[in-house]
Amino acid sequence: MSKYTFTSDGPLTGRLRVPGDKSISHRSLMFAGLAVGESRITGLLEGEDVLATAAAMRQLGADIERMSEGEWRVNGAGLGSLLEPRGALDMGNSGTSTRLMMGLLASHPITATFTGDASLSGRPMNRVIDPLSQMGASFEASSGGTLPCMLRGAAPAVPITYRLPVASAQVKSAVLLAGLNTPGITRVIEPIATRDHTERMLTGFGATLEVGEDNGERVIAIHGEADLSPCDVIVPGDPSSAAFFIVAALLVPGSDLVIENVGLNPTRAGIITVLQQMGGSIEELDRREVGGEPVADLRVRHSMLTGIDVDPAIVPSMVDEFPVLFVAAAVAKGTTRTTGLEELRVKESDRIAVMAAALTEAGAQVTEHEDGLEIEGTGGEPLRGTGNAPVATHLDHRIAMSMAIAGLVSANGVQIDDTAPIATSFPTFMELLESAAA
Ligand code: S3P
């Protein structure tokens, strides 16, 4: 455990580049690992979560090599030809690795055991176990449907039509990935659209996939027993990582920062819309396309933010950004109300309860509700801070980084109990923060 105190350090200026998108990085390794032949990945996020995916794909027979920083080469094992892993698949802190790999393995004749850290071992897996069992896989999970969990894949698996009971890109992707090696057509019905990186990238790897609409719901159909062909992937910068610097630059007086190469897929960019609605100055420069995803450089200037009622319809497109939005709300003028955030309670930590506690310790005025927080902002005044009393981050990288940003706008600084989890998604966070404030 390494404690660290974040304090106000002057305006954030200059230009910086955040690492590659975590969701896209995971998928690029998995899909390349299923294609026969060599794929190259540029801009891969080298955070612990993605490295867990790489290690697991190697255990399943893919040949994966790091050429240089962010440059990786993958020779896939081939769909249907994954090997049975010798040891357990250790997924570390990563829910995305676990749930997507369970989907992959569900339609292979393989038995595998998934393990993870204390945070991951408390997270619900029944949301993928249910549909994958309908497809023929069987599971022996720990009590409450958690890890460690043993999976026995089915070959052949049975195609299903599955309507998502919760808005989750991980569950959607697990079913689609299982469908890849299943005869016939597997369909997922999405009442509320979630991030669509799986759909976009699978098409690039040569899968046949149709996206349609029925009664206002998204329907994704994947044709099974596909042959994936290798594909070179360029990974755009992660908007979820950029969000910490966007909020920091908006909150710290005098800031004027350009964040380069930020992925702006509409299913991910909700945080920018909400911060703009609050009065944040965020300007898109040089909008372009990188690796089939929209990207821009963002110029962010210090702004006086005003509290709003956040429309719950926008939640799926910013599901990981609420912790840092709560920090913005804590120093905005007036009240910010968020609702419809039940899913936040089953992320790396219970992000509603953990952020309510941490922000309260830092001097913010927060009321916790079952499905969100109501936050009374300081109107631009700094938060009190926690001084040398650490806030508990519960092995949650996004809590640690959000409270780090709170420290930048506090009188006494904010101490984090453990900075280590930051490396799961954003290993260069501390150095980028230092360079932007220098
Ligand atoms: C992810 C989907 C989201 C998100 C997670 C990454 C993905 O989870 O919170 O960080 O890459 O598909 P859910 O699908 O559970 O909402």
Boltz pocket constraint, residues with backbone or C-beta under 6 A from the ligand:
constraints:
  - pocket:
      binder: B
      contacts: [[A, 22], [A, 23], [A, 24], [A, 96], [A, 167], [A, 168], [A, 169], [A, 170], [A, 171], [A, 173], [A, 195], [A, 319], [A, 320], [A, 343]]
      max_distance: 6.0
